[in-house]
């Protein structure tokens, strides 16, 4: 069974073009080498509601969601994933 992934990059500096999202390139190459299909790259600014919206959409279309969120958004991500503090929720779907 092939898995699908979505990368969500958070940062207004990415949207403004101040920096390039080189992380997405490297992560996509690594996932591809593992046989994981990356179908979406999403970029949202430093806005908690837009991040929640992006995560809600990503959960409907990907088995794996990878973010590069700033520390100040970590609590909101935990709330969305149901993970405890110190956990990332990366195994939420598989239970492993």
N, C-alpha and C positions, 0 to 999 in steps of 0.2 A: 504494500500500500504506500503510495506516495503522499508525503505531507506537503502542505502549503504554508507559506510564511508571509507575514507583512512586517515591514520595518516602519516604525513611527519615530521620526526625529522631532525633538522639541527644541525650539529656539527661534526667537524673533530674528536673531542674527543670520540664521539660515534663509529665512524668507526675504530678508533685505539684501541678500547676496553679499553680506560682509565676510562670510566664510563659506567654503565649499563643504558639502556633506561627503567627505571621503570615507567616513565610517560605513556608510551605506554600501559603497562599492566593495570594500573589503569583506563586510559581513555577507553580502550577496554572493560573492565569489566562494566564500567558505561554505555557505549553505548549499550552493549548487554542487560543490565537490562532494557533499554528503548525500546528494540526491534529493534535496529539499527544494521545491519550486518556490521562488519568490515572485509573486504576482503583483505586489503593490509596495510602493515607497510613499509614505505620507509624511508631510512636514506641517507642523502646527506651531504657531507662536507660543510665547510664554503666557498662556491663558488656560486656567484650569478647566473651564467649561468646554472649550474647543478640544482639549485633550480628552476629556470624558467622551465627547461626541465621536472623536476619531477612534477611540478604543471600542466604543459600542459598535461602530461600523466594522472595524477590523475583526471583532469577535464573530461576526456573521459570515466572514469570507476567508478566514485563515485558521489553520490549526495551531500555528505558532505565531505569537506576537512578540516582537523585540523592540524595545524602546531605548533611547539614550537620554532619559529624562533627567533634568536637574534635581538635586537633592530636595528642593522645596516642593516638588511635586510627588515625591515618594509616598507620602501619606495618602494622597488621592489615588494613586495607582494601587496601593494596598487595599483601600476601601473598595475599589472596583473589582479587584481580583479575589477578595475575601481572604487574602494572606495575612498572617500574623506579622507583627513588627520583626524585622530581620529576615523575613522570607520575601521572595520575589513573586511567587505564584506561578513560576515557570512550569510546574507540573500539574496545574489545576485540572486540565482536561484528561490527563492520563492516570492521575492518582498515584503516580510513581515518585 
